[in-house]
Structure formats: C-alpha cells, structure tokens
C-alpha cells in the first residue's frame, strides 16, 4: 500500500444529459490511495480502486466508459436504484385502502413487475452533488409525487464515504409528505480480480444468513422464509460462487442462477456482518456490514452479452456479482416482512459498509 496521504475529493466534467445539464464525476481518495469515482447522473459509481495482497490497485466494479453508455444501459451498473430497489409484483400495492399502480419494466417468467424504481428510476436522474470533508460525497434528489406511479414527494439523500479504515460507507436518508414505500439500495457489480478479468465463479462467498426468501417463476417472494441448510443456498461457510450455481434446483432455474434475497442473521439492531467475499488469486477480501434486514445476492446471470466495459472489452454473464442490502423484495405486498412504508414525520435511514482488505 502507498504511504499515507490526505483524504480528498476531486471533480471533473463527465458529459451532459440529453437536456444539456452538466454531469460531474467526483473522485474520492482515502489516506491509503483507495479511490471511488461517482457521477451525479444516477449516483453511479463508475470506478473503485482497491489493492491486492501485493499492493497493486485494480478497478473492481463493472461499468461503462461514457455517459451515453450509462444512459442506454439496462444492467444498472453502479447505480442508485429507485424508491424501491428490487421487485414489486405486477407493479401494484395497496396502501391505506388505495391501490397504486406503478410502471412495470421487467417480466421474468413472462410475469410483468416493477423493478428498481421503474422505467426511469433513480439510476436515470441527475442528483445534486456536493463534496464533503475528507473523502465523501452527498447526493440529493427530489422525487415528485406521482413519479413512476409512487405517491408523495420524497426527498432523498445518499452519502458515499471512503474511510481511512478502507471502508466504502453508504448512508441513505429519506422523508416524504405522504405515505409511500421506500427501500433504497445501490447496484455495484463487483469482480475482486478486476472489472475485465473474467467471471466471478471462483470467488469464495460467505453469507451470514440461515434463511432466504424463495421466489416464484416471476422472481417475486412467495412470503415464505426457507432454511438454507442442505440446499445450494447455504453459504454459511465459504463456498465458490460457481460450485452449485448450475444445480438442478427450481429456485436456481427461476433466477437463471443466484438472484435471491437472504435474511441476515442478527442478534439486535445496528450493523450486522452480512457477507464476506474472498478472491483467491488477488487476495482481495470484501466484508459487508449493514443494518438492513436482507441482502440480495445476484451472480450477474443476465449481464447483457457484449456490454461495453471500461477497457473496451465486452462483458458477458457472471463477470460481476451484486450484494444489495435492502428490505425484502415486494415488501409492500407482504405484511410478514419488515415494514416498508415511510410516513410523514418519520425518517428513513439505513447504512451499509463495504470493508476491504487483502491477504
């Protein structure tokens, strides 16, 4: 690792929106040289530089080279996603006796649903961005009443920080003037060998979760909580991501591999250790700590073939994985899940820390 330096934030232009608004890229650098680059469009993390066991830095998140590619993309690389991350069945929920119909923009198994905030979720909007002391960035967005079908004016703040303990910390805050569902998350695709270094099937994954939420053919939770013991969903000890991904299992068939929500084991409030990923070749290790109840592990099964990567080499399926901390998918339609509705006068807050090391 390089010698200590002062944490800082730099910025430069990153193109313009279709309406001519300037987009800015912010580079956060901590005292050890870790860097995160984030653009004001979509709150997208375009780059994350982390060292291996020999101190060599590599970019470990998938993404594109240009704003035009991010605008056209459908994989949500690195983005902040929607009032409600993940899926809502048929894009419909009932709140205080009123049925709300959201935009539907995905149809796994031929069953339409609302995914990641709709056709123009938070990944497709311009956020107000302000650097913070040290290596931090605050993003704000006002989501108007009726956007993508959601009730209420929602004011959202997301803060990215790179700590000198080599943590990427993401804090979410929201308030609303009407009852509305909120489930904020972030959609980095990680490859701890490097963003164009092949698939992620040899990464070792541990999930501190003895249960997951099974889904139907449309990838909507059934409402059950199933134990992972004896199934391909048991990552309670380190297992290669690819070890059982092709197993003859109905849940894996529905998702084309892993695209499911695990229920994080916890003994009380605050940050719980949700996951650890180790990449044997580089030695890079990432721990996920969060106060959220669930974590969506997605193995990148449907990364669009030929998606242009940052080095110019195209991506393909399973070249990156996501670990999205969240409430459980379709929570507005499942009273058995943790509460999903933000009401006036209340505040939505959640925090996740990704801790990096190598050895």
C-alpha positions in Angstrom: 0.0 0.0 0.0 1.1 3.5 -0.7 2.3 5.9 2.1 -0.4 7.8 4.0 -1.8 10.9 2.3 -4.6 13.4 2.9 -8.1 12.1 2.0 -9.7 14.3 -0.6 -12.3 14.8 -3.3 -11.6 15.9 -6.9 -14.0 16.6 -9.7 -14.2 16.9 -13.4 -16.9 17.0 -16.1 -18.5 13.8 -17.3 -20.7 14.9 -20.2 -24.2 16.3 -20.4 -27.7 14.9 -20.0 -30.0 14.9 -23.1 -31.4 18.2 -21.9 -28.0 19.8 -21.7 -27.4 19.6 -17.9 -23.8 19.1 -17.0 -22.8 15.8 -15.3 -19.9 15.8 -12.8 -17.6 12.9 -11.8 -16.2 13.1 -8.3 -13.1 11.1 -7.3 -12.9 10.2 -3.6 -9.4 9.2 -2.3 -8.7 8.0 1.2 -5.3 8.1 3.0 -4.2 4.7 1.6 -5.0 5.5 -2.0 -8.3 3.7 -2.4 -10.4 5.6 -4.8 -14.1 5.7 -5.7 -15.4 7.6 -8.7 -19.1 8.6 -8.7 -21.1 10.7 -11.2 -24.0 12.9 -10.4 -26.1 11.1 -13.1 -27.8 8.1 -11.3 -25.4 8.4 -8.4 -23.4 5.9 -10.4 -20.1 4.5 -9.0 -18.0 4.3 -12.2 -14.8 3.1 -10.6 -13.5 1.6 -7.3 -9.7 1.1 -7.0 -8.7 -1.4 -4.3 -5.2 -3.0 -3.8 -4.4 -6.7 -3.9 -2.1 -8.6 -1.5 0.9 -7.2 -3.3 -0.4 -3.6 -3.1 -1.4 -3.5 -6.8 -4.5 -1.5 -7.4 -7.3 -2.6 -9.7 -10.8 -1.3 -10.6 -13.2 -3.9 -9.1 -16.6 -2.6 -10.3 -18.2 -3.1 -13.7 -19.3 -0.1 -15.7 -19.1 1.9 -19.0 -16.7 4.4 -20.5 -19.2 7.2 -21.3 -22.4 8.8 -20.1 -24.1 7.8 -23.3 -23.5 4.1 -22.5 -24.8 4.6 -18.9 -28.0 6.3 -20.3 -28.6 3.4 -22.8 -27.6 0.6 -20.4 -30.0 -1.8 -18.8 -27.8 -3.5 -16.2 -27.9 -0.7 -13.6 -24.1 -0.8 -13.3 -23.0 1.0 -10.1 -26.3 3.0 -9.8 -28.6 4.1 -7.0 -31.9 2.4 -7.8 -35.5 3.5 -7.3 -37.7 4.4 -4.4 -38.0 0.6 -4.1 -35.0 -1.4 -5.1 -35.8 -4.9 -6.4 -39.2 -6.0 -7.5 -42.9 -5.3 -6.8 -45.3 -7.9 -8.1 -47.3 -6.6 -11.2 -46.2 -3.1 -10.1 -49.1 -2.9 -7.7 -49.6 -2.5 -4.0 -52.4 -1.4 -1.6 -51.7 1.4 0.9 -54.2 2.6 3.4 -57.0 1.1 1.3 -55.9 2.7 -2.0 -54.5 0.6 -4.9 -51.4 2.1 -6.5 -50.2 1.0 -9.9 -46.5 1.6 -10.7 -44.7 1.5 -14.0 -43.8 -2.1 -15.0 -40.5 -2.6 -16.6 -39.5 -6.2 -16.2 -41.2 -9.6 -16.9 -39.2 -12.6 -15.6 -41.0 -15.8 -16.5 -43.5 -13.8 -18.5 -44.8 -12.1 -15.4 -44.6 -8.2 -15.5 -43.3 -6.5 -12.4 -41.9 -3.1 -11.3 -38.1 -3.4 -11.0 -35.6 -0.9 -9.4 -37.9 2.1 -9.4 -39.5 1.8 -12.8 -38.6 2.8 -16.4 -36.8 5.9 -15.1 -35.7 5.1 -11.6 -33.1 6.9 -9.6 -30.4 5.5 -11.9 -31.7 7.7 -14.7 -31.9 11.1 -12.9 -29.5 13.9 -12.1 -28.7 14.2 -8.5 -27.5 17.4 -6.7 -23.9 16.6 -5.6 -21.7 18.2 -3.0 -18.2 17.0 -1.8 -17.7 16.5 1.9 -14.6 16.9 4.0 -12.2 14.0 3.7 -13.3 11.6 1.1 -17.1 12.0 1.0 -19.9 13.0 -1.4 -23.5 13.9 -0.6 -26.2 13.4 -3.2 -29.7 14.8 -3.1 -32.8 14.1 -5.2 -36.4 15.3 -5.0 -38.7 12.6 -6.4 -42.0 14.3 -7.1 -45.4 12.9 -6.3 -46.5 10.5 -9.0 -43.0 9.8 -10.3 -43.2 6.2 -11.8 -46.6 6.0 -10.0 -45.4 6.4 -6.4 -47.4 8.6 -4.0 -45.9 11.5 -2.2 -43.0 13.9 -2.7 -39.9 12.1 -1.5 -36.6 13.9 -0.6 -33.7 11.5 -0.7 -30.1 12.0 0.5 -27.4 9.4 -0.2 -23.8 9.8 1.2 -20.8 8.0 -0.1 -17.7 7.9 2.1 -14.3 6.2 1.8 -12.9 5.9 5.3 -9.3 5.6 6.2 -10.2 2.2 7.6 -10.6 1.2 3.9 -14.4 1.1 4.1 -16.9 2.3 1.4 -19.8 3.5 3.5 -23.2 4.3 2.0 -25.8 6.1 4.1 -29.4 6.6 2.9 -32.0 9.0 4.3 -35.4 10.0 3.1 -38.6 11.9 4.1 -42.0 12.1 2.5 -45.1 14.2 2.7 -47.4 11.2 2.1 -47.2 7.5 3.0 -45.0 5.8 0.4 -42.9 2.6 0.1 -39.2 3.2 0.4 -36.3 0.6 0.0 -33.1 2.3 -1.1 -30.0 0.4 -2.3 -27.0 0.5 -4.6 -26.2 -1.7 -7.5 -22.4 -2.1 -7.8 -21.3 -5.2 -9.7 -18.1 -6.5 -8.1 -15.2 -8.6 -9.5 -12.4 -8.6 -7.0 -9.9 -9.8 -9.6 -10.7 -6.7 -11.7 -13.5 -5.4 -13.8 -12.5 -7.1 -17.0 -10.7 -10.2 -15.5 -13.2 -12.9 -16.4 -16.0 -14.5 -14.4 -16.6 -14.4 -10.7 -17.4 -18.1 -10.2 -14.2 -18.9 -8.2 -14.8 -16.1 -5.7 -15.5 -17.5 -2.2 -18.7 -16.3 -0.7 -20.0 -16.4 2.9 -23.5 -15.2 3.7 -24.3 -14.9 7.4 -27.9 -15.9 6.8 -29.6 -19.2 7.7 -32.7 -18.3 5.7 -33.7 -16.8 2.3 -37.0 -15.7 0.7 -38.0 -18.2 -2.0 -39.5 -16.8 -5.2 -42.0 -17.8 -7.8 -41.3 -18.0 -11.6 -41.6 -14.2 -11.7 -38.8 -13.8 -9.1 -41.4 -12.5 -6.6 -41.1 -13.7 -3.0 -43.8 -16.3 -2.0 -43.8 -14.9 1.5 -42.1 -17.9 3.0 -38.8 -18.0 4.9 -36.9 -21.1 3.9 -33.8 -22.6 5.7 -30.7 -22.8 3.6 -29.3 -26.0 5.2 -28.9 -28.8 2.7 -29.6 -26.5 -0.3 -27.5 -24.7 -2.9 -28.4 -21.5 -1.0 -26.2 -22.4 2.0 -23.3 -20.0 2.1 -22.9 -20.1 5.9 -19.3 -21.2 5.3 -17.1 -20.1 2.4 -18.2 -21.7 -0.9 -17.2 -21.0 -4.5 -20.0 -18.9 -6.2 -19.9 -21.4 -9.1 -19.9 -24.6 -7.0 -23.6 -25.2 -7.2 -24.9 -22.4 -9.4 -26.0 -25.0 -12.1 -27.6 -27.4 -9.6 -31.0 -28.9 -10.5 -33.0 -26.7 -8.2 -36.2 -24.9 -9.1 -35.1 -21.7 -7.4 -31.9 -21.5 -9.4 -33.9 -22.3 -12.6 -36.2 -19.3 -11.9 -33.3 -16.9 -11.5 -31.0 -18.4 -14.1 -28.6 -18.8 -11.1 -28.5 -16.8 -7.9 -30.8 -13.8 -7.9 -32.3 -14.1 -4.4 -32.7 -12.3 -1.1 -31.1 -13.7 2.1 -32.4 -12.9 5.6 -29.4 -11.6 7.5 -28.7 -13.3 10.9 -28.7 -10.7 13.6 -28.9 -10.5 17.4 -30.0 -6.9 17.7 -30.1 -3.5 16.0 -27.1 -1.8 14.3 -24.6 -3.1 11.8 -24.5 -6.9 11.3 -21.9 -8.8 9.4 -23.9 -9.9 6.3 -21.4 -11.2 3.9 -17.7 -11.8 3.1 -16.2 -12.4 -0.4 -12.6 -13.5 -0.9 -10.9 -13.7 -4.3 -8.1 -16.3 -4.0 -5.8 -15.1 -6.9 -5.6 -11.4 -5.8 -6.2 -12.0 -2.1 -8.8 -9.2 -2.1 -11.4 -9.5 0.5 -14.7 -7.6 1.0 -16.9 -7.7 4.0 -20.5 -6.3 4.0 -21.9 -4.8 7.2 -25.4 -3.4 7.3 -28.4 -2.5 9.5 -30.8 -3.7 6.7 -32.8 -7.0 7.2 -31.9 -8.5 3.8 -29.2 -8.8 1.2 -29.8 -9.7 -2.5 -27.0 -11.8 -4.0 -27.1 -11.6 -7.8 -24.5 -13.6 -9.7 -24.7 -11.4 -12.8 -26.6 -14.2 -14.7 -28.2 -11.7 -17.2 -25.4 -9.2 -17.8 -26.2 -8.3 -21.4 -23.7 -10.0 -23.7 -21.5 -7.5 -25.4 -22.0 -4.8 -22.9 -19.0 -2.4 -23.4 -16.7 -2.5 -20.4 -14.4 0.3 -19.3 -11.4 -1.2 -21.0 -13.3 -1.7 -24.3 -13.6 -5.4 -23.8 -17.2 -6.6 -23.7 -18.7 -8.1 -20.6 -20.7 -11.3 -20.5 -22.8 -13.2 -17.9 -21.4 -13.8 -14.5 -18.5 -11.4 -14.8 -19.7 -9.4 -11.8 -21.8 -10.0 -8.7 -24.1 -7.8 -6.6 -24.6 -7.7 -2.9 -27.5 -5.3 -2.4 -28.5 -4.6 1.2 -32.2 -4.0 1.4 -35.6 -4.7 2.9 -37.0 -7.9 1.4 -38.3 -7.7 -2.2 -42.0 -6.9 -2.7 -42.3 -5.9 0.9 -45.2 -3.6 0.4 -47.3 -6.7 -0.5 -46.0 -8.8 2.4 -47.1 -7.8 5.9 -44.9 -10.6 7.2 -41.8 -8.7 6.0 -40.3 -5.7 7.9 -42.4 -2.5 7.4 -41.8 -0.9 4.0 -43.9 2.3 4.3 -42.4 5.7 5.1 -45.0 8.1 6.6 -44.9 11.8 7.0 -43.0 12.9 10.1 -40.8 9.8 10.1 -37.4 9.4 8.6 -36.0 6.6 6.6 -32.4 5.8 7.5 -30.1 2.9 6.7 -26.4 2.4 6.4 -24.1 -0.2 4.7 -20.3 -0.5 4.9 -18.1 -2.5 2.5 -14.8 -3.2 4.2 -11.8 -4.0 2.0 -8.5 -5.9 2.8 -6.1 -8.3 1.2 -4.0 -11.2 2.3 
